[in-house]
């Protein structure tokens, strides 16, 4: 008979059945019933109603049954305290039982019943059990003191259990010693000032003796306790180290790590020139290496700890670099942790080896890991100065692979290298600029912008590059916006004559159109700086920055010290973050430096700049623009009202975005910012410019006028003028460009996949195509990969409803027949006026054609739209 | 600073509660569901070891398709201790119940609760030794699959050429320790090999991690003596004499092992407890006595039709009498690779393109020592460029070398006291697995 049947579902009345069985006379039946009760308890059913019946089974000489009943008691005693008292007599009796197993069981269970009333009955039996002749009972009683202390601390002190517990440290049985140590340690934690665990040389000696004899788990308790001891002198700490060292070769990695912790602590006491110190260092390496042969979970924990140890004492593992080479089947979190340790161990001696390895990693498949590997190369360059050149050339090699994310990551890293070694490697800038277009991640864009700004005087077309970024200023992330602002200001300070417009533009973009207080703040600071005192500005912005610190992610020494004491604990896995001031956030740093320099150069100017009145923020920035709101009101109840976008936005994509109102700042010199409260509130979506005005702008531009003057003359904003001119330069037209249409469900690659498959195997079905696409990562319906084509009809002149009916008559039904579509099909056309004309509707009704209802304003529902686009592209070629 | 387990529970892979035990009354059992939600929502790249929910930390391992979870409230608890403990507990349950599965845990829940009671008290781990525990445990295990000696009969004992090629059925080694009418001792020497071979053919790294495991089902065995090679040495400086010395860098022993005869005669003495235990763990890096078992000679080129051609020559450098089985070669291929055609040297070999992992996998069921296999793979890659040729990255091999240890470690003898009657109760098995075998191209 197996136990699994107890897990079958409970039916009503089961409780009553169990009750009957529990009160049965037959022992076997009773036992089965208690088992069923416990099974129900495990799966979370409430069987507390059976409490009295189960307690009745307690008085038995069958140990197995007794254990089951005790298990039940522990679980439900708290909810039924009065009933629990019923059981006390049996407990007290069991504590006197001749069988030590029953004595121990009783005292263990009593301690687990967390009911206040029971404690007074517990004291006497506990006192006896603490002095029991059987070590098994003593060790259980020792733990029970800790349990009792948790329920009623005062009682434990009053009854003198603590002293008895201290005596147990000298017990002859190592298991009892270990439990006594464990219990005392826990009690001591709740009394920080008591000298419960006053470790003196005598107790140390006892503990160290017990260490050799007790179980592995007991050894952990004792080792953890040893770590709290402060030895009197280096001789004593050496002798402790000597006695702990054999634990390093224990099979249980928890014991090993606890021993490492103790040794790391006592090593501090040893003089470094001592021979023994060197021996100890050598002995520590192999066990740490062995920890890495465990399962990935343990490996990860081990690596987190080794990371700490390596930061504190890199010499221990300096020859073991190879152990941290990544295996291809390591889980990603293990790989990343290993990478981190490799960098920490990197030194001039092994840098060539490390770099070769990192370069291999940078060509692996896993994107996250590759990124980290590229970063690691940069960190090596910053850490080991001699290797910087080699690192840079490795990075350039990687950029040549043109793998998008590698390039981006490499650029971010090169920025850091520039910060560490300014003016040393600018020969690579040209290569970086080649890859400008492929950057789509904010961090990489920001890094590139930083480089351009910093080396503006060496890059001939720096202004063009930055201007190209400025075009989509509002779509960029804050990081890029801030960096762009700073870079343009730097550029302006370096080349003041050519870039005045640019800087004006970016300042107004930053201060007047942005909701981001950081961006606005920084914009205003620069603006005021530039307008009050350009010389000071130069001094402030272009001042030499402190070099990037060697390893920004090193853990603070004090925290490290603390974590070292906690090796092997959960805290060592979490690595509590270093303090915020050691920030790696360039924005934070930049702003910090600006304020810093301002304050140190000219406090009065600083006051003026920082405390100047800021423009009031417009009432509610998250209000919907009035015009948009009006439009949306018309569409209440549609999808658009849910998304808060006008239906046109679904259709037009990015082309619908209007340039937001910018104040036309007058004058060719930089003006102080106005209080643009009124400007901010005019963020409505403005009407499109008429073609006349656009043409006029272009004409004036051809005549050689600047954006600003054109803007002033025509009463348009500079950014609008700029946008029109840029479009004209690019497309040689001022007319509206064709809209891009709905987004494509199938990527060009998918399209070519379909084409290829169909060309090679004309009999491929839609289902197969669909599956093929799915394998390539695109999920579409069968209908999207259409089965075949209908007839095409050439339209002459303007089409109306009648003509449409004619076309349908002539081609539509024959097409249906030819494609052998049979009965179950639905006709689909969009809501073009001619499709919805009365004549068309009547025709369709006459022919009994089922028409798919088409929601308004949803061209994206049209599968053929994709094809038309393809066609247009092909034709345009 | 103490490791205290607050609760312990075992969940099935579907999240059913199989076992729940609260040791310290610090949190309710609602956290089980919190844990299950967290663990199933965990992205693959997150370290799964430790998760926290308010003040509670979950530590878990997966064994036998089950979640073994311990919770603790103190950040001073050691995850090592807990993970080690959970693994030990799983091994203990396996020893008692015979196998580890949802069914066997359900069938033996009373036994497992009893075990837990003895193993942990108030969150302090007491013992995980089956020797100690057998004095306390009352419940009889219920086995889902009774073991019988008939399982052994289908193994060809006759006609086998060496002692080593006799193989005990795997079911002989997985059975409850309590129902041990049938007796036997299994000693497994298992090594894991990780190798990196550079693109120039130089061995950049070669590590072996090994262990000797003993599974004992003897009731009246008081002492076991395992003799290793006499020329076995530990550490680099202690090479003895000449000849093919077997040596390892570092050794760790189970605490039940007595080493008084180890220094002179390389004999491990132990009093085996019922069930499975790892007697010795060792490792060796870089100085392998034999060359790495496989070499690969790849050539990668582009044919005039824009296809990617990969020629592979795989040479097996094992001794001629040995063989590797289940060899699988995985080659990363460029992104967007659409189809594959191959020429392989024998029909039992297979090759497959795996678009998810962007790799092709060439499997060879058996490869004897001294042989050389070759294969040609033609890949259609739309838009093949010289940069995508670089994506043909390091080749990974997995394989198994039965009856072979890379370090050369051998069990000289296995003696039991008192002397047991009957010949077929002692089994010694050797195997080397590839842990991570990378050949860069």
Interface residues (C-beta under 8 A of the other chain):
Chain A: X1 X2 X3 X4 X6 X7 X35 X38 X39 X42 X43 X44 X63 X64 X67 X68 X71 X75 X78 X101 X108 X111 X112 X114 X139 X140 X143 X144 X146 X147 X150 X175 X179 X182 X183 X185 X186 X189 X215 X216 X217 X220 X221 X224 X225 X227 X228 X249 X250 X251 X252 X253 X254 X257 X258 X286 X287 X289 X290 X293 X295 X297 X298 X300 X301 X302 X322 X323 X325 X327 X328 X329 X330 X331 X332 X333 X360 X363 X364 X365 X368 X400 X401 X402 X403 X566 X568 X569 X570 X571 X573 X574 X749 X752 X753 X775 X776
Chain B: X1 X2 X3 X4 X16 X17 X18 X19 X20 X22 X23 X24 X25 X29 X44 X45 X46 X47 X48 X49 X50 X57 X61 X72 X74 X75 X76 X77 X78 X79 X80 X81 X83 X84 X85 X87 X103 X106 X107 X108 X109 X110 X113 X114 X117 X121 X122 X124 X125 X126 X127 X128 X129 X132 X136 X138 X139 X142 X144 X192 X194 X196 X205 X207 X209 X249 X250 X251 X252 X253 X254 X255 X278 X281 X283 X285 X286 X332 X336 X338 X355 X357 X358 X359 X382 X387 X390 X391 X393 X394 X396 X435 X436 X438 X440
